[in-house]
Amino acid sequence: MIRIRGVHKHYDKRVVLREVDAEVAPGTTVAIVGPSGGGKSTLLRCLNYLSPFERGSIEIAGFTLTPGMGAQSRATIQKLRAAVGMVFQEFHLFPHLTVLENVTLAARVVGKRPARLAQRDARQLLDRLALGDRGDSYPAQLSGGQKQRVAIARALAHKPRVLLFDEPTSALDPELRAEVVEVMRGLARDGLTMLVITHELPLFAPIASQVWTVDRGTLRAQPAP
């Protein structure tokens, strides 16, 4: 369960989130829509504390987030970000690393997982995402849809309880969008809790059970069409 209670966020004098309240049941996919600048990305970033907030609280993946979590909470925030993964519009793959190295990097360096085990798990993920033959390729050798699937594999390598997507298909051609949505459809069937910012609601409506409209810092929840 995700519980958002009274979350308020501002930058200088500009209010970005206004006392937001919402709940997400485990295994739910939520599509988040709304105009640019309305607060969608900021809300998503608050959920894994990439953006601290000034008031309110968030319960997510067994963690409670509150204002003022700083250096003394660094270990907790690191664990939070393993449990609440994030996939961005830009792929953020390291161009000098192979696909396999990109997927295993955090597990090896941050998680201190032995390379052999990290590679075994990564290969299983790549097989699942139809990238089993691309482990030794470099990002420049991949299509946009393949790069986004690698980014998803990298996030899944932490075995997250919640996965956040910030416009994962907006930089892709239509046929590549379908590739990525099909991967996310499989994750939804597996019961992974997902929140997805999108400007393409018809793509995600079939796998979403809720739609959040975020506009001028306020949130309105309704069932998916």
SVG drawing of the C-alpha trace seen along z (x, -y; Angstrom):
<svg xmlns="http://www.w3.org/2000/svg" viewBox="-14 -33 47 50">
<polyline fill="none" stroke="black" stroke-width="0.4" points="0.0,0.0 1.1,-3.5 -0.4,-6.3 0.2,-10.0 -1.0,-12.3 -1.1,-16.1 2.1,-16.3 3.0,-20.0 6.0,-21.0 7.2,-24.4 10.2,-25.9 10.8,-29.4 7.3,-31.0 5.9,-28.6 3.7,-25.9 4.2,-22.6 2.1,-20.2 -0.8,-21.4 -1.7,-19.1 -1.9,-16.0 -3.7,-12.9 -3.9,-9.5 -3.7,-5.8 -2.5,-2.9 -3.3,0.7 -0.5,3.4 -0.3,4.7 -2.1,1.6 -1.0,-0.3 -1.7,-4.0 -1.5,-6.2 -0.7,-9.8 -1.8,-12.5 -2.0,-16.3 -0.5,-19.3 3.2,-20.0 4.3,-21.8 1.3,-20.6 3.4,-18.7 3.4,-15.1 7.1,-14.5 7.6,-16.3 5.1,-14.0 6.8,-10.9 10.2,-12.1 8.8,-12.7 7.8,-9.0 11.5,-7.9 12.7,-11.1 14.5,-12.4 12.5,-15.6 12.1,-16.3 8.8,-17.9 7.9,-20.5 4.7,-19.0 2.9,-15.7 4.0,-12.1 4.4,-9.2 4.2,-5.5 5.7,-3.4 7.2,0.1 7.5,0.3 9.1,-3.1 7.7,-6.3 8.9,-9.5 8.7,-12.8 10.1,-16.3 13.6,-16.9 15.1,-13.5 18.7,-14.5 22.2,-13.0 21.2,-11.1 18.7,-9.2 21.0,-8.4 21.1,-4.7 17.3,-4.5 16.9,-6.5 19.4,-4.2 17.3,-1.2 14.1,-3.0 15.5,-3.6 16.3,0.1 12.6,0.9 11.1,-1.9 12.8,-1.9 12.5,-4.6 12.6,-4.6 13.1,-7.9 12.1,-9.2 15.8,-9.5 17.5,-6.1 20.6,-7.2 22.6,-4.1 26.4,-4.3 27.6,-4.3 30.9,-2.7 29.4,0.3 27.7,3.2 24.0,4.0 25.0,6.6 27.3,4.2 24.7,1.5 22.1,3.9 24.5,5.3 26.4,2.2 24.3,1.1 23.9,4.6 27.7,5.1 28.8,1.7 26.0,0.6 24.5,3.9 28.0,5.6 26.5,8.6 29.1,11.1 29.6,10.5 28.6,14.1 25.3,13.9 24.5,10.4 25.2,11.5 23.1,14.7 20.1,12.6 20.7,9.9 20.7,12.5 17.4,13.9 15.9,10.4 17.3,9.8 15.8,13.1 12.5,12.1 12.5,8.7 13.5,10.3 17.1,9.0 18.9,12.2 21.1,11.9 22.0,8.3 24.0,8.6 27.4,7.9 26.0,5.0 26.6,1.4 23.8,-1.2 24.8,-2.8 24.0,0.6 20.4,0.7 17.1,-0.8 15.2,-3.2 12.8,-0.5 15.7,1.8 17.4,-0.9 14.2,-1.5 13.8,2.2 17.4,2.2 16.6,-0.7 13.6,1.3 15.8,4.4 18.3,2.3 15.5,1.0 14.1,4.6 17.6,5.9 17.0,4.5 13.7,6.5 11.7,3.4 8.3,3.5 7.2,0.3 8.3,-0.9 7.9,-4.5 7.9,-5.5 8.4,-9.1 7.0,-9.2 8.7,-5.9 7.4,-6.0 7.4,-9.6 10.8,-9.5 9.9,-6.4 8.4,-5.8 4.9,-4.1 6.1,-0.6 8.8,-0.9 6.2,-2.3 4.2,1.0 7.4,3.0 7.7,1.1 4.0,1.2 4.0,5.0 6.8,5.3 4.9,3.2 1.8,5.3 3.7,8.4 4.9,6.6 1.3,5.7 0.2,9.3 3.0,10.3 1.5,7.9 4.2,5.3 2.9,1.9 3.6,-0.7 2.9,-4.5 3.3,-5.8 3.4,-9.4 2.2,-9.6 0.7,-11.9 -0.6,-8.8 -3.4,-7.5 -4.9,-5.3 -1.6,-3.3 -1.8,-2.6 -5.5,-2.6 -5.7,1.2 -3.2,2.0 -4.1,-0.8 -6.8,-0.5 -6.6,-4.2 -5.9,-7.5 -4.5,-10.4 -4.9,-13.8 -2.3,-16.2 -2.9,-19.9 -1.6,-23.0 -0.4,-20.9 -3.7,-19.1 -4.5,-15.5 -7.8,-13.9 -8.1,-10.1 -10.6,-8.2 -11.0,-4.7 -9.3,-4.0 -11.6,-4.3"/>
</svg>
